[in-house]
Amino acid sequence: MNLENMKKNPVCPKCTSENITCIVYGLPFTTEFPPKHDRKISYGGCCITDKSPKWQCQDCENRWGFYIKRDE
């Protein structure tokens, strides 16, 4: 998991909610996901591409940002 993604949660660009979670990629570490102690993550699946989103709004389910830094 990229800890850089968990440093600062932005505001949703679609609905302006602050109820944002970091999207985590890869296989879950446990059968219970997300773990009871940490509900501030969303599961993004096993595959990461240059279009994989970094954030998810828990109110409107909008996903945005880039998980992988891209050179543009």
N, CA, C and O atoms as a GROMACS GRO file, in nm:
protein
  288
    1MET      N    1   0.084  -0.117   0.000
    1MET     CA    2   0.000   0.000   0.000
    1MET      C    3   0.089   0.124   0.000
    1MET      O    4   0.187   0.131   0.074
    2ASN      N    5   0.055   0.219  -0.082
    2ASN     CA    6   0.130   0.343  -0.093
    2ASN      C    7   0.085   0.439   0.016
    2ASN      O    8  -0.026   0.492   0.010
    3LEU      N    9   0.170   0.462   0.117
    3LEU     CA   10   0.134   0.548   0.229
    3LEU      C   11   0.120   0.694   0.189
    3LEU      O   12   0.054   0.771   0.258
    4GLU      N   13   0.181   0.732   0.078
    4GLU     CA   14   0.167   0.868   0.027
    4GLU      C   15   0.020   0.901   0.003
    4GLU      O   16  -0.022   1.014   0.024
    5ASN      N   17  -0.058   0.802  -0.042
    5ASN     CA   18  -0.200   0.821  -0.071
    5ASN      C   19  -0.282   0.849   0.054
    5ASN      O   20  -0.391   0.906   0.044
    6MET      N   21  -0.233   0.810   0.170
    6MET     CA   22  -0.312   0.821   0.291
    6MET      C   23  -0.281   0.948   0.371
    6MET      O   24  -0.343   0.972   0.474
    7LYS      N   25  -0.186   1.029   0.326
    7LYS     CA   26  -0.144   1.147   0.401
    7LYS      C   27  -0.252   1.253   0.413
    7LYS      O   28  -0.273   1.307   0.521
    8LYS      N   29  -0.320   1.282   0.305
    8LYS     CA   30  -0.414   1.394   0.304
    8LYS      C   31  -0.535   1.359   0.219
    8LYS      O   32  -0.520   1.328   0.100
    9ASN      N   33  -0.653   1.364   0.276
    9ASN     CA   34  -0.774   1.337   0.201
    9ASN      C   35  -0.830   1.466   0.144
    9ASN      O   36  -0.854   1.561   0.218
   10PRO      N   37  -0.850   1.471   0.014
   10PRO     CA   38  -0.905   1.590  -0.048
   10PRO      C   39  -1.058   1.596  -0.037
   10PRO      O   40  -1.120   1.507   0.021
   11VAL      N   41  -1.116   1.698  -0.094
   11VAL     CA   42  -1.260   1.716  -0.102
   11VAL      C   43  -1.306   1.660  -0.236
   11VAL      O   44  -1.236   1.676  -0.336
   12CYS      N   45  -1.422   1.595  -0.240
   12CYS     CA   46  -1.474   1.538  -0.364
   12CYS      C   47  -1.501   1.650  -0.465
   12CYS      O   48  -1.570   1.747  -0.434
   13PRO      N   49  -1.447   1.637  -0.588
   13PRO     CA   50  -1.470   1.740  -0.689
   13PRO      C   51  -1.612   1.738  -0.745
   13PRO      O   52  -1.654   1.833  -0.811
   14LYS      N   53  -1.687   1.630  -0.719
   14LYS     CA   54  -1.823   1.619  -0.772
   14LYS      C   55  -1.928   1.675  -0.676
   14LYS      O   56  -2.016   1.749  -0.717
   15CYS      N   57  -1.918   1.639  -0.546
   15CYS     CA   58  -2.022   1.679  -0.451
   15CYS      C   59  -1.969   1.762  -0.333
   15CYS      O   60  -2.046   1.802  -0.246
   16THR      N   61  -1.840   1.788  -0.330
   16THR     CA   62  -1.770   1.864  -0.225
   16THR      C   63  -1.773   1.800  -0.086
   16THR      O   64  -1.749   1.868   0.014
   17SER      N   65  -1.802   1.672  -0.080
   17SER     CA   66  -1.801   1.599   0.048
   17SER      C   67  -1.658   1.584   0.097
   17SER      O   68  -1.564   1.579   0.018
   18GLU      N   69  -1.642   1.577   0.228
   18GLU     CA   70  -1.512   1.550   0.289
   18GLU      C   71  -1.504   1.405   0.339
   18GLU      O   72  -1.407   1.367   0.404
   19ASN      N   73  -1.605   1.326   0.307
   19ASN     CA   74  -1.611   1.185   0.347
   19ASN      C   75  -1.539   1.102   0.240
   19ASN      O   76  -1.603   1.032   0.161
   20ILE      N   77  -1.406   1.111   0.238
   20ILE     CA   78  -1.323   1.054   0.133
   20ILE      C   79  -1.239   0.939   0.188
   20ILE      O   80  -1.192   0.944   0.301
   21THR      N   81  -1.221   0.836   0.107
   21THR     CA   82  -1.132   0.726   0.145
   21THR      C   83  -1.025   0.707   0.039
   21THR      O   84  -1.044   0.740  -0.078
   22CYS      N   85  -0.913   0.654   0.083
   22CYS     CA   86  -0.803   0.619  -0.006
   22CYS      C   87  -0.836   0.483  -0.068
   22CYS      O   88  -0.885   0.394   0.002
   23ILE      N   89  -0.811   0.467  -0.197
   23ILE     CA   90  -0.835   0.338  -0.264
   23ILE      C   91  -0.707   0.255  -0.254
   23ILE      O   92  -0.599   0.301  -0.289
   24VAL      N   93  -0.722   0.131  -0.206
   24VAL     CA   94  -0.611   0.039  -0.189
   24VAL      C   95  -0.621  -0.070  -0.294
   24VAL      O   96  -0.729  -0.124  -0.319
   25TYR      N   97  -0.508  -0.103  -0.356
   25TYR     CA   98  -0.503  -0.205  -0.459
   25TYR      C   99  -0.422  -0.324  -0.412
   25TYR      O  100  -0.334  -0.311  -0.326
   26GLY      N  101  -0.452  -0.442  -0.469
   26GLY     CA  102  -0.383  -0.565  -0.432
   26GLY      C  103  -0.476  -0.659  -0.358
   26GLY      O  104  -0.593  -0.628  -0.337
   27LEU      N  105  -0.423  -0.772  -0.320
   27LEU     CA  106  -0.502  -0.870  -0.246
   27LEU      C  107  -0.519  -0.826  -0.102
   27LEU      O  108  -0.425  -0.774  -0.042
   28PRO      N  109  -0.638  -0.846  -0.044
   28PRO     CA  110  -0.658  -0.809   0.098
   28PRO      C  111  -0.568  -0.891   0.189
   28PRO      O  112  -0.535  -1.006   0.159
   29PHE      N  113  -0.528  -0.831   0.300
   29PHE     CA  114  -0.441  -0.898   0.396
   29PHE      C  115  -0.519  -0.994   0.485
   29PHE      O  116  -0.460  -1.078   0.553
   30THR      N  117  -0.650  -0.981   0.486
   30THR     CA  118  -0.735  -1.058   0.575
   30THR      C  119  -0.865  -1.091   0.504
   30THR      O  120  -0.897  -1.030   0.401
   31THR      N  121  -0.941  -1.185   0.556
   31THR     CA  122  -1.071  -1.218   0.496
   31THR      C  123  -1.174  -1.111   0.529
   31THR      O  124  -1.276  -1.101   0.462
   32GLU      N  125  -1.147  -1.032   0.631
   32GLU     CA  126  -1.236  -0.923   0.668
   32GLU      C  127  -1.179  -0.793   0.612
   32GLU      O  128  -1.076  -0.745   0.659
   33PHE      N  129  -1.244  -0.738   0.511
   33PHE     CA  130  -1.190  -0.619   0.446
   33PHE      C  131  -1.297  -0.514   0.426
   33PHE      O  132  -1.404  -0.549   0.378
   34PRO      N  133  -1.276  -0.391   0.460
   34PRO     CA  134  -1.157  -0.343   0.531
   34PRO      C  135  -1.158  -0.387   0.676
   34PRO      O  136  -1.265  -0.416   0.731
   35PRO      N  137  -1.044  -0.393   0.740
   35PRO     CA  138  -1.038  -0.432   0.881
   35PRO      C  139  -1.124  -0.341   0.967
   35PRO      O  140  -1.142  -0.224   0.934
   36LYS      N  141  -1.176  -0.394   1.078
   36LYS     CA  142  -1.264  -0.316   1.166
   36LYS      C  143  -1.200  -0.187   1.214
   36LYS      O  144  -1.268  -0.086   1.230
   37HIS      N  145  -1.070  -0.189   1.238
   37HIS     CA  146  -1.003  -0.073   1.294
   37HIS      C  147  -0.975   0.037   1.191
   37HIS      O  148  -0.938   0.148   1.230
   38ASP      N  149  -0.992   0.010   1.062
   38ASP     CA  150  -0.959   0.110   0.962
   38ASP      C  151  -1.063   0.110   0.851
   38ASP      O  152  -1.052   0.032   0.756
   39ARG      N  153  -1.162   0.196   0.861
   39ARG     CA  154  -1.268   0.206   0.760
   39ARG      C  155  -1.241   0.318   0.660
   39ARG      O  156  -1.328   0.349   0.579
   40LYS      N  157  -1.124   0.379   0.664
   40LYS     CA  158  -1.093   0.490   0.576
   40LYS      C  159  -1.022   0.444   0.448
   40LYS      O  160  -0.942   0.519   0.392
   41ILE      N  161  -1.051   0.323   0.402
   41ILE     CA  162  -0.995   0.275   0.276
   41ILE      C  163  -1.106   0.210   0.194
   41ILE      O  164  -1.205   0.161   0.248
   42SER      N  165  -1.087   0.211   0.064
   42SER     CA  166  -1.177   0.142  -0.029
   42SER      C  167  -1.093   0.045  -0.109
   42SER      O  168  -0.976   0.071  -0.136
   43TYR      N  169  -1.152  -0.067  -0.149
   43TYR     CA  170  -1.079  -0.168  -0.224
   43TYR      C  171  -1.091  -0.141  -0.373
   43TYR      O  172  -1.202  -0.126  -0.424
   44GLY      N  173  -0.977  -0.134  -0.443
   44GLY     CA  174  -0.975  -0.100  -0.585
   44GLY      C  175  -0.952  -0.218  -0.678
   44GLY      O  176  -0.957  -0.201  -0.799
   45GLY      N  177  -0.928  -0.337  -0.625
   45GLY     CA  178  -0.903  -0.453  -0.708
   45GLY      C  179  -0.755  -0.490  -0.708
   45GLY      O  180  -0.675  -0.429  -0.637
   46CYS      N  181  -0.721  -0.590  -0.787
   46CYS     CA  182  -0.584  -0.642  -0.786
   46CYS      C  183  -0.491  -0.573  -0.886
   46CYS      O  184  -0.370  -0.568  -0.865
   47CYS      N  185  -0.546  -0.521  -0.992
   47CYS     CA  186  -0.464  -0.464  -1.098
   47CYS      C  187  -0.456  -0.312  -1.088
   47CYS      O  188  -0.557  -0.245  -1.067
   48ILE      N  189  -0.335  -0.260  -1.103
   48ILE     CA  190  -0.313  -0.116  -1.100
   48ILE      C  191  -0.264  -0.073  -1.238
   48ILE      O  192  -0.170  -0.131  -1.292
   49THR      N  193  -0.328   0.029  -1.293
   49THR     CA  194  -0.286   0.085  -1.422
   49THR      C  195  -0.259   0.234  -1.404
   49THR      O  196  -0.275   0.288  -1.294
   50ASP      N  197  -0.219   0.300  -1.511
   50ASP     CA  198  -0.195   0.444  -1.501
   50ASP      C  199  -0.325   0.522  -1.493
   50ASP      O  200  -0.323   0.644  -1.475
   51LYS      N  201  -0.440   0.454  -1.505
   51LYS     CA  202  -0.570   0.519  -1.493
   51LYS      C  203  -0.642   0.480  -1.364
   51LYS      O  204  -0.758   0.517  -1.344
   52SER      N  205  -0.575   0.408  -1.275
   52SER     CA  206  -0.635   0.367  -1.148
   52SER      C  207  -0.656   0.489  -1.059
   52SER      O  208  -0.562   0.565  -1.036
   53PRO      N  209  -0.780   0.509  -1.008
   53PRO     CA  210  -0.807   0.625  -0.924
   53PRO      C  211  -0.744   0.612  -0.786
   53PRO      O  212  -0.718   0.501  -0.737
   54LYS      N  213  -0.720   0.726  -0.724
   54LYS     CA  214  -0.654   0.733  -0.593
   54LYS      C  215  -0.752   0.752  -0.478
   54LYS      O  216  -0.726   0.707  -0.367
   55TRP      N  217  -0.865   0.819  -0.504
   55TRP     CA  218  -0.961   0.855  -0.400
   55TRP      C  219  -1.102   0.811  -0.435
   55TRP      O  220  -1.135   0.798  -0.553
   56GLN      N  221  -1.186   0.787  -0.333
   56GLN     CA  222  -1.327   0.758  -0.353
   56GLN      C  223  -1.410   0.835  -0.251
   56GLN      O  224  -1.379   0.836  -0.132
   57CYS      N  225  -1.516   0.899  -0.300
   57CYS     CA  226  -1.610   0.968  -0.214
   57CYS      C  227  -1.710   0.865  -0.160
   57CYS      O  228  -1.769   0.790  -0.238
   58GLN      N  229  -1.729   0.862  -0.030
   58GLN     CA  230  -1.821   0.766   0.030
   58GLN      C  231  -1.966   0.812   0.021
   58GLN      O  232  -2.057   0.734   0.049
   59ASP      N  233  -1.988   0.938  -0.017
   59ASP     CA  234  -2.125   0.989  -0.030
   59ASP      C  235  -2.180   0.969  -0.171
   59ASP      O  236  -2.293   0.923  -0.186
   60CYS      N  237  -2.103   1.004  -0.274
   60CYS     CA  238  -2.154   0.993  -0.411
   60CYS      C  239  -2.083   0.884  -0.493
   60CYS      O  240  -2.118   0.862  -0.609
   61GLU      N  241  -1.984   0.815  -0.433
   61GLU     CA  242  -1.908   0.706  -0.494
   61GLU      C  243  -1.822   0.750  -0.613
   61GLU      O  244  -1.778   0.666  -0.691
   62ASN      N  245  -1.799   0.879  -0.626
   62ASN     CA  246  -1.709   0.929  -0.730
   62ASN      C  247  -1.567   0.883  -0.700
   62ASN      O  248  -1.524   0.886  -0.584
   63ARG      N  249  -1.493   0.842  -0.804
   63ARG     CA  250  -1.353   0.804  -0.790
   63ARG      C  251  -1.271   0.895  -0.880
   63ARG      O  252  -1.309   0.920  -0.995
   64TRP      N  253  -1.157   0.944  -0.829
   64TRP     CA  254  -1.074   1.036  -0.907
   64TRP      C  255  -0.931   1.031  -0.859
   64TRP      O  256  -0.897   0.963  -0.763
   65GLY      N  257  -0.847   1.107  -0.930
   65GLY     CA  258  -0.703   1.112  -0.898
   65GLY      C  259  -0.632   0.996  -0.964
   65GLY      O  260  -0.695   0.905  -1.018
   66PHE      N  261  -0.501   0.999  -0.957
   66PHE     CA  262  -0.421   0.890  -1.015
   66PHE      C  263  -0.339   0.825  -0.908
   66PHE      O  264  -0.264   0.892  -0.836
   67TYR      N  265  -0.352   0.694  -0.894
   67TYR     CA  266  -0.279   0.617  -0.794
   67TYR      C  267  -0.130   0.616  -0.826
   67TYR      O  268  -0.047   0.628  -0.736
   68ILE      N  269  -0.096   0.603  -0.955
   68ILE     CA  270   0.041   0.601  -0.999
   68ILE      C  271   0.076   0.739  -1.053
   68ILE      O  272   0.004   0.794  -1.135
   69LYS      N  273   0.188   0.794  -1.005
   69LYS     CA  274   0.231   0.923  -1.057
   69LYS      C  275   0.269   0.908  -1.204
   69LYS      O  276   0.342   0.816  -1.242
   70ARG      N  277   0.217   0.999  -1.285
   70ARG     CA  278   0.244   0.992  -1.428
   70ARG      C  279   0.328   1.113  -1.469
   70ARG      O  280   0.308   1.224  -1.419
   71ASP      N  281   0.421   1.090  -1.560
   71ASP     CA  282   0.499   1.201  -1.615
   71ASP      C  283   0.424   1.256  -1.734
   71ASP      O  284   0.394   1.184  -1.829
   72GLU      N  285   0.393   1.385  -1.729
   72GLU     CA  286   0.317   1.447  -1.838
   72GLU      C  287   0.391   1.565  -1.893
   72GLU      O  288   0.343   1.630  -1.986
   0.00000   0.00000   0.00000
